[in-house]
Amino acid sequence: MKIDVIGDIHGCFSQLKSLTQKLGYSWEKGIPLHPKGRVLGFVGDLTDRGPDSLKVIKTVWELWKHHGAYYSPGNHCNKLYRYFLGRNVQITHGLETTVAELNNLSHKEENHYKRMFMELYEGSPLYHILDDRCLVIAHAGIKAEYIGKKNKSVKTFVLYGDITGETLPDGRPVRRDWAKKYTGSAYIVYGHTPVAEPRIIGRTINIDTGCVFGGKLTALRYPERETVSVPSTMPYVPEKFSSFP
C-alpha cells in the first residue's frame, strides 16, 4: 500500500493543506486527493489549540468516509468525543478552542460537526494494523506485545503513551521512552509527544513535530519511509517539545 501518515494537526488546517499539496495531493475538489491513488492516514489529535479544528474534522471525515483514509484517535479526540457525549470533562488543555468554535455555530451546524466527528471516532479502530502487519498507526505508539489486543492497558498506552502516573510541573504526565525498547517487526508510526524533528528509533517513527506549538507539520510517506514537513505559522513554544536523548 502507498500511504502518507500525518502527525498531530491540532486544528492547524492551513498547514494540513500546505503539507498535502507538498505531498502531491490536489485540492481541486475541496479535499486532498492524490492523482496516483495514494491515501492519507492520521495519527489522531485532529483538534484543539489551533485555529481551525472544525475544518480539520470536516476534511478528515470526508476523506475517511468516501476516499479510504485511515484515522486513529488521540487523547484529544477521546476527550472531544466524551464532551459530545455530555460527559463531565474539563474544557481545558486546548479543548476550549474547539468548544469556542462550536459555540459560534448555530445549533444545527454544531450538531452537524458533532455527528461527523462521532461517526469518525466510533467507526475507527483504536489503532490500525496495515500492509500485512508491517505497519501500525497508533496515536502515542504501541508495544509489540500489545499489537492485536484492545484491553484497557492497550487503550491507555495508545492514547497517552507509556505513562508512569507522575506529572510534570505543568500538569503533563511523565512518560517512559518506550520506543527505545521496541523490538517488533512492524513499523510503528505515531505522534502525541512533540519533538523538534521526526524521531526515528529502530522501527518507530514519531511524526508529531509540534505544529501547534510553532514547529512543523510532518508526514511519513510509506513504504518509502521518507518524512516530509512544512513549517508552522503558530508562535514557537520551546518548552512544549520533548528532549529525548
PyRosetta script that sets phi, psi and omega in degrees:
from pyrosetta import init, pose_from_sequence

init()
pose = pose_from_sequence("MKIDVIGDIHGCFSQLKSLTQKLGYSWEKGIPLHPKGRVLGFVGDLTDRGPDSLKVIKTVWELWKHHGAYYSPGNHCNKLYRYFLGRNVQITHGLETTVAELNNLSHKEENHYKRMFMELYEGSPLYHILDDRCLVIAHAGIKAEYIGKKNKSVKTFVLYGDITGETLPDGRPVRRDWAKKYTGSAYIVYGHTPVAEPRIIGRTINIDTGCVFGGKLTALRYPERETVSVPSTMPYVPEKFSSFP")
pose.set_psi(1, 155.4)
pose.set_omega(1, 177.3)
pose.set_phi(2, -120.8)
pose.set_psi(2, 113.2)
pose.set_omega(2, -173.4)
pose.set_phi(3, -137.7)
pose.set_psi(3, 145.2)
pose.set_omega(3, 175.2)
pose.set_phi(4, -115.5)
pose.set_psi(4, 112.2)
pose.set_omega(4, -174.7)
pose.set_phi(5, -97.4)
pose.set_psi(5, 126.2)
pose.set_omega(5, -174.1)
pose.set_phi(6, -106.1)
pose.set_psi(6, 137.4)
pose.set_omega(6, -178.7)
pose.set_phi(7, -73.6)
pose.set_psi(7, -174.6)
pose.set_omega(7, -174.8)
pose.set_phi(8, -55.7)
pose.set_psi(8, 118.6)
pose.set_omega(8, -175.9)
pose.set_phi(9, -88.7)
pose.set_psi(9, -40.8)
pose.set_omega(9, 177.6)
pose.set_phi(10, 50.3)
pose.set_psi(10, 46.7)
pose.set_omega(10, 174.6)
pose.set_phi(11, 78.1)
pose.set_psi(11, 6.8)
pose.set_omega(11, -179.3)
pose.set_phi(12, -87.9)
pose.set_psi(12, 73.5)
pose.set_omega(12, -174.4)
pose.set_phi(13, -64.6)
pose.set_psi(13, -40.4)
pose.set_omega(13, -177.3)
pose.set_phi(14, -62.7)
pose.set_psi(14, -37.2)
pose.set_omega(14, 177.2)
pose.set_phi(15, -70.2)
pose.set_psi(15, -34.8)
pose.set_omega(15, 175.2)
pose.set_phi(16, -60.7)
pose.set_psi(16, -42.9)
pose.set_omega(16, 179.2)
pose.set_phi(17, -65.5)
pose.set_psi(17, -44.9)
pose.set_omega(17, -179.7)
pose.set_phi(18, -63.1)
pose.set_psi(18, -42.6)
pose.set_omega(18, -177.2)
pose.set_phi(19, -66.5)
pose.set_psi(19, -44.4)
pose.set_omega(19, -179.7)
pose.set_phi(20, -66.0)
pose.set_psi(20, -35.7)
pose.set_omega(20, 175.5)
pose.set_phi(21, -63.8)
pose.set_psi(21, -40.6)
pose.set_omega(21, 177.9)
pose.set_phi(22, -63.3)
pose.set_psi(22, -30.8)
pose.set_omega(22, 178.8)
pose.set_phi(23, -80.4)
pose.set_psi(23, -3.1)
pose.set_omega(23, 176.7)
pose.set_phi(24, 98.6)
pose.set_psi(24, 11.9)
pose.set_omega(24, 178.9)
pose.set_phi(25, -86.6)
pose.set_psi(25, 144.4)
pose.set_omega(25, 177.8)
pose.set_phi(26, -101.3)
pose.set_psi(26, 139.2)
pose.set_omega(26, 177.0)
pose.set_phi(27, -103.4)
pose.set_psi(27, 20.8)
pose.set_omega(27, -176.3)
pose.set_phi(28, -57.6)
pose.set_psi(28, -32.8)
pose.set_omega(28, -178.8)
pose.set_phi(29, -100.4)
pose.set_psi(29, 15.0)
pose.set_omega(29, 175.4)
pose.set_phi(30, 90.6)
pose.set_psi(30, -6.6)
pose.set_omega(30, 175.5)
pose.set_phi(31, -139.1)
pose.set_psi(31, 158.9)
pose.set_omega(31, -177.3)
pose.set_phi(32, -78.3)
pose.set_psi(32, 115.0)
pose.set_omega(32, 177.8)
pose.set_phi(33, -124.9)
pose.set_psi(33, 138.2)
pose.set_omega(33, -175.5)
pose.set_phi(34, -95.7)
pose.set_psi(34, 133.0)
pose.set_omega(34, -177.3)
pose.set_phi(35, -64.2)
pose.set_psi(35, -20.9)
pose.set_omega(35, -179.1)
pose.set_phi(36, -107.4)
pose.set_psi(36, 15.9)
pose.set_omega(36, 171.4)
pose.set_phi(37, 82.2)
pose.set_psi(37, 10.4)
pose.set_omega(37, 173.4)
pose.set_phi(38, -64.2)
pose.set_psi(38, 151.9)
pose.set_omega(38, 179.5)
pose.set_phi(39, -117.5)
pose.set_psi(39, 164.4)
pose.set_omega(39, -180.0)
pose.set_phi(40, -104.8)
pose.set_psi(40, 148.7)
pose.set_omega(40, 172.5)
pose.set_phi(41, -127.5)
pose.set_psi(41, 153.1)
pose.set_omega(41, -177.4)
pose.set_phi(42, -134.1)
pose.set_psi(42, 131.7)
pose.set_omega(42, -177.4)
pose.set_phi(43, -87.7)
pose.set_psi(43, 9.0)
pose.set_omega(43, 177.3)
pose.set_phi(44, 97.7)
pose.set_psi(44, -176.0)
pose.set_omega(44, -173.0)
pose.set_phi(45, 53.2)
pose.set_psi(45, 58.9)
pose.set_omega(45, 178.8)
pose.set_phi(46, -72.2)
pose.set_psi(46, -29.0)
pose.set_omega(46, -166.9)
pose.set_phi(47, -120.0)
pose.set_psi(47, 179.6)
pose.set_omega(47, 172.8)
pose.set_phi(48, 81.7)
pose.set_psi(48, 138.0)
pose.set_omega(48, 175.3)
pose.set_phi(49, 80.5)
pose.set_psi(49, -44.1)
pose.set_omega(49, -179.0)
pose.set_phi(50, -82.2)
pose.set_psi(50, 175.7)
pose.set_omega(50, -170.2)
pose.set_phi(51, -84.3)
pose.set_psi(51, -17.3)
pose.set_omega(51, -169.1)
pose.set_phi(52, -133.4)
pose.set_psi(52, 53.2)
pose.set_omega(52, -177.8)
pose.set_phi(53, -62.1)
pose.set_psi(53, -37.6)
pose.set_omega(53, -176.5)
pose.set_phi(54, -69.6)
pose.set_psi(54, -36.7)
pose.set_omega(54, 175.3)
pose.set_phi(55, -63.0)
pose.set_psi(55, -37.9)
pose.set_omega(55, 178.8)
pose.set_phi(56, -66.8)
pose.set_psi(56, -45.4)
pose.set_omega(56, 178.0)
pose.set_phi(57, -55.4)
pose.set_psi(57, -49.7)
pose.set_omega(57, -177.1)
pose.set_phi(58, -61.0)
pose.set_psi(58, -42.6)
pose.set_omega(58, -178.3)
pose.set_phi(59, -66.6)
pose.set_psi(59, -48.0)
pose.set_omega(59, -177.8)
pose.set_phi(60, -67.4)
pose.set_psi(60, -40.3)
pose.set_omega(60, 177.5)
pose.set_phi(61, -58.7)
pose.set_psi(61, -46.3)
pose.set_omega(61, -177.8)
pose.set_phi(62, -65.0)
pose.set_psi(62, -40.4)
pose.set_omega(62, 177.5)
pose.set_phi(63, -64.5)
pose.set_psi(63, -41.2)
pose.set_omega(63, 179.9)
pose.set_phi(64, -69.2)
pose.set_psi(64, -43.5)
pose.set_omega(64, -174.9)
pose.set_phi(65, -70.5)
pose.set_psi(65, -38.5)
pose.set_omega(65, -168.6)
pose.set_phi(66, -122.1)
pose.set_psi(66, -10.4)
pose.set_omega(66, -171.4)
pose.set_phi(67, -135.0)
pose.set_psi(67, 21.4)
pose.set_omega(67, 169.4)
pose.set_phi(68, 73.5)
pose.set_psi(68, 18.9)
pose.set_omega(68, 179.0)
pose.set_phi(69, -73.2)
pose.set_psi(69, 157.3)
pose.set_omega(69, 179.5)
pose.set_phi(70, -112.6)
pose.set_psi(70, 137.1)
pose.set_omega(70, -179.7)
pose.set_phi(71, -138.1)
pose.set_psi(71, 133.2)
pose.set_omega(71, 171.7)
pose.set_phi(72, -120.9)
pose.set_psi(72, 131.7)
pose.set_omega(72, -174.7)
pose.set_phi(73, -71.3)
pose.set_psi(73, 149.2)
pose.set_omega(73, 172.9)
pose.set_phi(74, -106.9)
pose.set_psi(74, -179.4)
pose.set_omega(74, -179.0)
pose.set_phi(75, -64.3)
pose.set_psi(75, -35.1)
pose.set_omega(75, 177.2)
pose.set_phi(76, -69.7)
pose.set_psi(76, -34.6)
pose.set_omega(76, 175.7)
pose.set_phi(77, -64.2)
pose.set_psi(77, -42.8)
pose.set_omega(77, 179.1)
pose.set_phi(78, -61.0)
pose.set_psi(78, -40.5)
pose.set_omega(78, -179.3)
pose.set_phi(79, -69.0)
pose.set_psi(79, -41.3)
pose.set_omega(79, 178.0)
pose.set_phi(80, -64.4)
pose.set_psi(80, -39.7)
pose.set_omega(80, 177.4)
pose.set_phi(81, -60.3)
pose.set_psi(81, -45.0)
pose.set_omega(81, 179.1)
pose.set_phi(82, -65.6)
pose.set_psi(82, -35.5)
pose.set_omega(82, 175.1)
pose.set_phi(83, -61.2)
pose.set_psi(83, -45.9)
pose.set_omega(83, 179.6)
pose.set_phi(84, -65.0)
pose.set_psi(84, -29.0)
pose.set_omega(84, 176.5)
pose.set_phi(85, -73.8)
pose.set_psi(85, -11.6)
pose.set_omega(85, -179.0)
pose.set_phi(86, 89.0)
pose.set_psi(86, 14.8)
pose.set_omega(86, 179.1)
pose.set_phi(87, -71.8)
pose.set_psi(87, 161.8)
pose.set_omega(87, -178.8)
pose.set_phi(88, -84.7)
pose.set_psi(88, 84.1)
pose.set_omega(88, 179.3)
pose.set_phi(89, -108.7)
pose.set_psi(89, 150.6)
pose.set_omega(89, 177.9)
pose.set_phi(90, -78.3)
pose.set_psi(90, 127.9)
pose.set_omega(90, -179.4)
pose.set_phi(91, -87.3)
pose.set_psi(91, 70.8)
pose.set_omega(91, -176.5)
pose.set_phi(92, -141.1)
pose.set_psi(92, 179.9)
pose.set_omega(92, 176.5)
pose.set_phi(93, 56.5)
pose.set_psi(93, 33.6)
pose.set_omega(93, 174.7)
pose.set_phi(94, 109.4)
pose.set_psi(94, -28.1)
pose.set_omega(94, -179.5)
pose.set_phi(95, -59.7)
pose.set_psi(95, -28.5)
pose.set_omega(95, -178.4)
pose.set_phi(96, -60.6)
pose.set_psi(96, -30.3)
pose.set_omega(96, 179.7)
pose.set_phi(97, -71.8)
pose.set_psi(97, -40.3)
pose.set_omega(97, 178.1)
pose.set_phi(98, -66.9)
pose.set_psi(98, -42.8)
pose.set_omega(98, 178.7)
pose.set_phi(99, -62.7)
pose.set_psi(99, -38.1)
pose.set_omega(99, 177.5)
pose.set_phi(100, -62.5)
pose.set_psi(100, -40.3)
pose.set_omega(100, 175.9)
pose.set_phi(101, -61.5)
pose.set_psi(101, -45.0)
pose.set_omega(101, -179.7)
pose.set_phi(102, -63.3)
pose.set_psi(102, -38.1)
pose.set_omega(102, -178.0)
pose.set_phi(103, -68.5)
pose.set_psi(103, -17.7)
pose.set_omega(103, 178.0)
pose.set_phi(104, -84.7)
pose.set_psi(104, -2.5)
pose.set_omega(104, -177.9)
pose.set_phi(105, -98.3)
pose.set_psi(105, 163.6)
pose.set_omega(105, 169.2)
pose.set_phi(106, -70.9)
pose.set_psi(106, 163.7)
pose.set_omega(106, 179.7)
pose.set_phi(107, -59.6)
pose.set_psi(107, -38.5)
pose.set_omega(107, 180.0)
pose.set_phi(108, -65.3)
pose.set_psi(108, -44.5)
pose.set_omega(108, 179.7)
pose.set_phi(109, -65.5)
pose.set_psi(109, -41.5)
pose.set_omega(109, 179.3)
pose.set_phi(110, -60.9)
pose.set_psi(110, -42.7)
pose.set_omega(110, 178.0)
pose.set_phi(111, -63.8)
pose.set_psi(111, -32.4)
pose.set_omega(111, 177.9)
pose.set_phi(112, -62.3)
pose.set_psi(112, -47.7)
pose.set_omega(112, 178.8)
pose.set_phi(113, -68.3)
pose.set_psi(113, -37.1)
pose.set_omega(113, 177.3)
pose.set_phi(114, -59.8)
pose.set_psi(114, -47.3)
pose.set_omega(114, -179.7)
pose.set_phi(115, -63.0)
pose.set_psi(115, -42.6)
pose.set_omega(115, 179.1)
pose.set_phi(116, -60.3)
pose.set_psi(116, -50.1)
pose.set_omega(116, -175.6)
pose.set_phi(117, -66.1)
pose.set_psi(117, -42.0)
pose.set_omega(117, -178.7)
pose.set_phi(118, -66.4)
pose.set_psi(118, -35.7)
pose.set_omega(118, 176.2)
pose.set_phi(119, -65.2)
pose.set_psi(119, -44.2)
pose.set_omega(119, 177.9)
pose.set_phi(120, -60.7)
pose.set_psi(120, -47.5)
pose.set_omega(120, -177.2)
pose.set_phi(121, -65.9)
pose.set_psi(121, -48.4)
pose.set_omega(121, -176.6)
pose.set_phi(122, -70.8)
pose.set_psi(122, -24.2)
pose.set_omega(122, -177.3)
pose.set_phi(123, -93.4)
pose.set_psi(123, 3.7)
pose.set_omega(123, -177.3)
pose.set_phi(124, -115.8)
pose.set_psi(124, 145.6)
pose.set_omega(124, 178.5)
pose.set_phi(125, -74.9)
pose.set_psi(125, 166.0)
pose.set_omega(125, 177.6)
pose.set_phi(126, -61.3)
pose.set_psi(126, -34.8)
pose.set_omega(126, 174.9)
pose.set_phi(127, -154.4)
pose.set_psi(127, 159.0)
pose.set_omega(127, -178.7)
pose.set_phi(128, -106.3)
pose.set_psi(128, 134.6)
pose.set_omega(128, 170.5)
pose.set_phi(129, -109.9)
pose.set_psi(129, 112.9)
pose.set_omega(129, -171.1)
pose.set_phi(130, -125.2)
pose.set_psi(130, 170.8)
pose.set_omega(130, 173.8)
pose.set_phi(131, 51.6)
pose.set_psi(131, 54.2)
pose.set_omega(131, 177.8)
pose.set_phi(132, 55.2)
pose.set_psi(132, 44.3)
pose.set_omega(132, 176.5)
pose.set_phi(133, 69.1)
pose.set_psi(133, 18.0)
pose.set_omega(133, 178.5)
pose.set_phi(134, -89.9)
pose.set_psi(134, -16.2)
pose.set_omega(134, -175.1)
pose.set_phi(135, -136.1)
pose.set_psi(135, 132.4)
pose.set_omega(135, 175.4)
pose.set_phi(136, -125.5)
pose.set_psi(136, 130.9)
pose.set_omega(136, 173.6)
pose.set_phi(137, -108.6)
pose.set_psi(137, 116.4)
pose.set_omega(137, -177.6)
pose.set_phi(138, -142.4)
pose.set_psi(138, 131.4)
pose.set_omega(138, -170.1)
pose.set_phi(139, -50.7)
pose.set_psi(139, -56.5)
pose.set_omega(139, -176.7)
pose.set_phi(140, -106.1)
pose.set_psi(140, 10.3)
pose.set_omega(140, -177.9)
pose.set_phi(141, 99.9)
pose.set_psi(141, -179.4)
pose.set_omega(141, -179.2)
pose.set_phi(142, -161.5)
pose.set_psi(142, 143.5)
pose.set_omega(142, 174.5)
pose.set_phi(143, -75.0)
pose.set_psi(143, 152.4)
pose.set_omega(143, 179.8)
pose.set_phi(144, -57.0)
pose.set_psi(144, -42.2)
pose.set_omega(144, -176.7)
pose.set_phi(145, -73.0)
pose.set_psi(145, -10.7)
pose.set_omega(145, 178.2)
pose.set_phi(146, -89.3)
pose.set_psi(146, -17.5)
pose.set_omega(146, -175.2)
pose.set_phi(147, -62.4)
pose.set_psi(147, 123.2)
pose.set_omega(147, -177.0)
pose.set_phi(148, 99.1)
pose.set_psi(148, -9.3)
pose.set_omega(148, -179.7)
pose.set_phi(149, -107.2)
pose.set_psi(149, 159.1)
pose.set_omega(149, -176.1)
pose.set_phi(150, -143.6)
pose.set_psi(150, 37.2)
pose.set_omega(150, 179.6)
pose.set_phi(151, -84.6)
pose.set_psi(151, -177.3)
pose.set_omega(151, -175.3)
pose.set_phi(152, -61.6)
pose.set_psi(152, -40.7)
pose.set_omega(152, 179.5)
pose.set_phi(153, -62.4)
pose.set_psi(153, -40.7)
pose.set_omega(153, 178.7)
pose.set_phi(154, -64.4)
pose.set_psi(154, -44.7)
pose.set_omega(154, -179.4)
pose.set_phi(155, -61.2)
pose.set_psi(155, -43.8)
pose.set_omega(155, 178.7)
pose.set_phi(156, -61.1)
pose.set_psi(156, -44.0)
pose.set_omega(156, -179.1)
pose.set_phi(157, -64.1)
pose.set_psi(157, -47.5)
pose.set_omega(157, -176.1)
pose.set_phi(158, -65.1)
pose.set_psi(158, -36.0)
pose.set_omega(158, -178.5)
pose.set_phi(159, -83.3)
pose.set_psi(159, -36.0)
pose.set_omega(159, -169.8)
pose.set_phi(160, -120.1)
pose.set_psi(160, -10.0)
pose.set_omega(160, -177.5)
pose.set_phi(161, 90.1)
pose.set_psi(161, -171.9)
pose.set_omega(161, -178.0)
pose.set_phi(162, -86.2)
pose.set_psi(162, 77.1)
pose.set_omega(162, -173.6)
pose.set_phi(163, -82.4)
pose.set_psi(163, 149.6)
pose.set_omega(163, -177.6)
pose.set_phi(164, -94.9)
pose.set_psi(164, -16.6)
pose.set_omega(164, -173.7)
pose.set_phi(165, 99.8)
pose.set_psi(165, -12.5)
pose.set_omega(165, 177.4)
pose.set_phi(166, -92.1)
pose.set_psi(166, 163.7)
pose.set_omega(166, 178.8)
pose.set_phi(167, -127.7)
pose.set_psi(167, 152.0)
pose.set_omega(167, 174.5)
pose.set_phi(168, -80.6)
pose.set_psi(168, 166.7)
pose.set_omega(168, -179.8)
pose.set_phi(169, -55.4)
pose.set_psi(169, -29.5)
pose.set_omega(169, -179.4)
pose.set_phi(170, -88.5)
pose.set_psi(170, 6.0)
pose.set_omega(170, 176.1)
pose.set_phi(171, 97.1)
pose.set_psi(171, -11.8)
pose.set_omega(171, 178.7)
pose.set_phi(172, -71.2)
pose.set_psi(172, 146.9)
pose.set_omega(172, -180.0)
pose.set_phi(173, -73.5)
pose.set_psi(173, 148.4)
pose.set_omega(173, 173.0)
pose.set_phi(174, -77.1)
pose.set_psi(174, 130.2)
pose.set_omega(174, -177.3)
pose.set_phi(175, -120.7)
pose.set_psi(175, 141.5)
pose.set_omega(175, 173.0)
pose.set_phi(176, -79.3)
pose.set_psi(176, 154.2)
pose.set_omega(176, -179.4)
pose.set_phi(177, -87.5)
pose.set_psi(177, 76.2)
pose.set_omega(177, -173.8)
pose.set_phi(178, -63.1)
pose.set_psi(178, -28.3)
pose.set_omega(178, -174.3)
pose.set_phi(179, -61.7)
pose.set_psi(179, -32.6)
pose.set_omega(179, -179.0)
pose.set_phi(180, -67.6)
pose.set_psi(180, -19.9)
pose.set_omega(180, -178.0)
pose.set_phi(181, -103.3)
pose.set_psi(181, -1.0)
pose.set_omega(181, -176.8)
pose.set_phi(182, -74.2)
pose.set_psi(182, 127.8)
pose.set_omega(182, -178.0)
pose.set_phi(183, -127.2)
pose.set_psi(183, 14.3)
pose.set_omega(183, -178.7)
pose.set_phi(184, -72.4)
pose.set_psi(184, 169.9)
pose.set_omega(184, -178.5)
pose.set_phi(185, -89.6)
pose.set_psi(185, -22.2)
pose.set_omega(185, -179.5)
pose.set_phi(186, -79.3)
pose.set_psi(186, 148.4)
pose.set_omega(186, 171.4)
pose.set_phi(187, -78.9)
pose.set_psi(187, 129.7)
pose.set_omega(187, 179.2)
pose.set_phi(188, -106.4)
pose.set_psi(188, 116.0)
pose.set_omega(188, 177.6)
pose.set_phi(189, -106.8)
pose.set_psi(189, 124.7)
pose.set_omega(189, -172.1)
pose.set_phi(190, -148.8)
pose.set_psi(190, 177.8)
pose.set_omega(190, 177.9)
pose.set_phi(191, -141.0)
pose.set_psi(191, -126.1)
pose.set_omega(191, 172.8)
pose.set_phi(192, 78.2)
pose.set_psi(192, -48.2)
pose.set_omega(192, -177.7)
pose.set_phi(193, -103.9)
pose.set_psi(193, 107.8)
pose.set_omega(193, -175.3)
pose.set_phi(194, -64.4)
pose.set_psi(194, 132.2)
pose.set_omega(194, 176.3)
pose.set_phi(195, -129.3)
pose.set_psi(195, 151.7)
pose.set_omega(195, -175.2)
pose.set_phi(196, -66.8)
pose.set_psi(196, -33.7)
pose.set_omega(196, 179.1)
pose.set_phi(197, -132.2)
pose.set_psi(197, 153.3)
pose.set_omega(197, 175.7)
pose.set_phi(198, -51.5)
pose.set_psi(198, 132.9)
pose.set_omega(198, -173.5)
pose.set_phi(199, -108.8)
pose.set_psi(199, 111.0)
pose.set_omega(199, -178.6)
pose.set_phi(200, -109.2)
pose.set_psi(200, 113.2)
pose.set_omega(200, 177.3)
pose.set_phi(201, -123.7)
pose.set_psi(201, 110.5)
pose.set_omega(201, -176.4)
pose.set_phi(202, 58.0)
pose.set_psi(202, -120.9)
pose.set_omega(202, 179.5)
pose.set_phi(203, -103.1)
pose.set_psi(203, 23.3)
pose.set_omega(203, 176.0)
pose.set_phi(204, -111.8)
pose.set_psi(204, 138.9)
pose.set_omega(204, -177.2)
pose.set_phi(205, -135.2)
pose.set_psi(205, 110.1)
pose.set_omega(205, 176.8)
pose.set_phi(206, -90.0)
pose.set_psi(206, 116.0)
pose.set_omega(206, -177.6)
pose.set_phi(207, -111.6)
pose.set_psi(207, 18.7)
pose.set_omega(207, 171.1)
pose.set_phi(208, -87.7)
pose.set_psi(208, 96.2)
pose.set_omega(208, -179.3)
pose.set_phi(209, -102.0)
pose.set_psi(209, 31.7)
pose.set_omega(209, 167.0)
pose.set_phi(210, 61.5)
pose.set_psi(210, 46.1)
pose.set_omega(210, -179.1)
pose.set_phi(211, -56.3)
pose.set_psi(211, -44.5)
pose.set_omega(211, -175.6)
pose.set_phi(212, -71.5)
pose.set_psi(212, -13.8)
pose.set_omega(212, 177.1)
pose.set_phi(213, -104.7)
pose.set_psi(213, 20.0)
pose.set_omega(213, 175.0)
pose.set_phi(214, 89.6)
pose.set_psi(214, 11.3)
pose.set_omega(214, 179.3)
pose.set_phi(215, -88.7)
pose.set_psi(215, -113.2)
pose.set_omega(215, -178.8)
pose.set_phi(216, -143.0)
pose.set_psi(216, 160.3)
pose.set_omega(216, 167.6)
pose.set_phi(217, -103.5)
pose.set_psi(217, 128.6)
pose.set_omega(217, -170.6)
pose.set_phi(218, -124.4)
pose.set_psi(218, 144.9)
pose.set_omega(218, 173.0)
pose.set_phi(219, -124.2)
pose.set_psi(219, 150.9)
pose.set_omega(219, 169.8)
pose.set_phi(220, -107.3)
pose.set_psi(220, 123.5)
pose.set_omega(220, 173.9)
pose.set_phi(221, -86.0)
pose.set_psi(221, 126.6)
pose.set_omega(221, -178.8)
pose.set_phi(222, -127.5)
pose.set_psi(222, 134.4)
pose.set_omega(222, 17.1)
pose.set_phi(223, -88.9)
pose.set_psi(223, 4.4)
pose.set_omega(223, -176.2)
pose.set_phi(224, -64.7)
pose.set_psi(224, -26.1)
pose.set_omega(224, -177.3)
pose.set_phi(225, 58.1)
pose.set_psi(225, 43.4)
pose.set_omega(225, 174.9)
pose.set_phi(226, -109.6)
pose.set_psi(226, 141.5)
pose.set_omega(226, 175.5)
pose.set_phi(227, -100.5)
pose.set_psi(227, 143.4)
pose.set_omega(227, 179.4)
pose.set_phi(228, -131.5)
pose.set_psi(228, 133.3)
pose.set_omega(228, -176.3)
pose.set_phi(229, -133.6)
pose.set_psi(229, 156.7)
pose.set_omega(229, 168.6)
pose.set_phi(230, -128.8)
pose.set_psi(230, 148.0)
pose.set_omega(230, -177.9)
pose.set_phi(231, -73.8)
pose.set_psi(231, 151.6)
pose.set_omega(231, 176.7)
pose.set_phi(232, -82.9)
pose.set_psi(232, 156.2)
pose.set_omega(232, 172.5)
pose.set_phi(233, -105.4)
pose.set_psi(233, 3.8)
pose.set_omega(233, -179.3)
pose.set_phi(234, -81.8)
pose.set_psi(234, 158.0)
pose.set_omega(234, 177.4)
pose.set_phi(235, -62.3)
pose.set_psi(235, 141.2)
pose.set_omega(235, -177.8)
pose.set_phi(236, -79.7)
pose.set_psi(236, 127.6)
pose.set_omega(236, -178.8)
pose.set_phi(237, -123.1)
pose.set_psi(237, 88.1)
pose.set_omega(237, -170.4)
pose.set_phi(238, -60.6)
pose.set_psi(238, -32.2)
pose.set_omega(238, -175.5)
pose.set_phi(239, -69.1)
pose.set_psi(239, -12.3)
pose.set_omega(239, -180.0)
pose.set_phi(240, -83.6)
pose.set_psi(240, -8.4)
pose.set_omega(240, -177.3)
pose.set_phi(241, -94.7)
pose.set_psi(241, 135.8)
pose.set_omega(241, 178.7)
pose.set_phi(242, -79.1)
pose.set_psi(242, 144.1)
pose.set_omega(242, -178.3)
pose.set_phi(243, -116.0)
pose.set_psi(243, 63.4)
pose.set_omega(243, 176.0)
pose.set_phi(244, -64.3)
pose.set_psi(244, 140.5)
pose.set_omega(244, 177.1)
pose.set_phi(245, -70.6)
pose.dump_pdb("model.pdb")
